[in-house]
Amino acid sequence: MRRISLLIFVALYVVSCTTDELPNPIDHQLQKRLEAIAPDGNLDYFILPSSEDLGKIPAGVGNPLTPEKIALGKMLFFETGLAKDAMKSSGEGTYSCASCHLPTAGFMPGRIQGIADGGIGYGLNGESRSIMNDYEENELDAQGARALSLLNVAFVTNTTWSGKFGAHHANENTEYAWDEENGNEVNHLGLDGLEAQNIEGTQLHRMRITAGWLDTLGYTDMYNAAFPDFPEHERYTHLTTSFAISAYLRTLMADQAPFQRWLQGESDAMSQEEKAGAMVFFTKAGCYRCHKGAGLSSVEFHAVGVRDLYQTGGFNTGPDDKRNFGRGGFTRKQEDMYKFKVPQLYNMKDSPFYFHGSSHHSLHSVVDYFNDGIPENEVVPEENISKYFHPLNLTEEEKEQLVKFLEKGLYDPYLERYVPEEVLSGNCFPNNDPLSRVHLGCD
């Protein structure tokens, strides 16, 4: 009898240990699904490179990545001292690129719309920024569409919601639209989107880029180290400044998100619910049809019929704002009207405003919108609506799982690693107006 009991105990022990060591079925299912939809059948298709692995990060045309260039760009991106050409003296030295792309907000605005020149205040996460008393609304440097996240932007070949920047890829054969009206004449330089946009951006956002001013701020040595091959008279310009900022931005990878860690072998990096949500994302919900590759984005343009920024409370915009028309505002083609570039999806929970017009304020609302498949903006023609925008028939459980994947599985909690401890001017950043200085603890 004792022998039989012992045999039963051993058998149960062996079964128990064997069960514990079995792979989690959903891990296997998710891996097989990702391999099935990856163009090369490999999980590497979805893996973001480390920000330090410069050889694996896509570089822009004519702008190879170097540590010196990235270090300079990291400082310039947050440097409020560049804001010397503000429209009014009260705005001088008060904003930076990071005013509209806050790391704590997933490198997006902390409110429905970013405000650079003419903005005041910060709050806890940029949500309290408003208009300086001496600025009129039409004097604000505030864009007519919500600023896109800069995470994983190295995988974006043509930038902005309309994709108007960049001489190659999606913009082949669009030379007719590279003009002053579109604000993208810089495309004639033959650069990729990020580098082209940042040349135009430093001018549009009223930043002073001259050899004398950069020297005053203390950046001459960093420019010399970053651009030793440029003649001295070409070294301190909007072009080199764009190259430095773009090089830095290309390193902004959300590679510490749980989904990224899972892809690289950490099976417990995501919860069961997050893994189930990933399965919904890459199967029934069809999100993967537009959100592709390592950045879960694409340079494709789709209309899903959401409202515009002027309809949701944005400053300095209106129904005739060209940015309401998306790709069509750039190409001037009817079939492109109201179609917008597919954004990346990492750290979307950091700032609760979604779509180009900030028309939805939670990921639950976004998932419900796509699940219902009913356009909310009546001005968007039915024939322009994406073929992928239709009712998804997700269950309540599937919707909740999908939200969990978006909120947690795609969330990198360590974005502060991309922020400098200080900028050379010694100014407060990302904003330096009196109220922001108080909010940010600089005073």
ABEGO torsion letter per residue (X at the ends): XAAAAAAAAAAAAAAAAAAAABBBAAAAAAAAAAAAABAAGBAAAABBBBAABAAABBBBBGBBBBAAAAAAAAAAAABAAABAABABAAABGABBAAAABBAAAGGBBABABBBBBGBBEAEAAGAABBBBAABBAAABBBBABBBBBABGAAABABBEAAGABEABEAABGAAAABBAAAGAAAAAAGBBAAAAAAAAAAAAAGBBBBAAAAAAAGAAAAAAAABAABBAAAABBAAAAAAAAAAAAAABBAAABAAAAAAAGBAAABBAAAAAAAAAAABAAGAAAABBEAAGBBBBBBBAGBBBAAAAGBBGBBAABAAAAEAAAAAGBAAABGBBBBBBABGAAABBBBEAAGABABAAAAAAAAAAGBBABAABBAAABBAABBBAGBBAAAAAAAAAAAAAAABBAAAAAABBABBAAGBBOABABAAAAAAAGAX
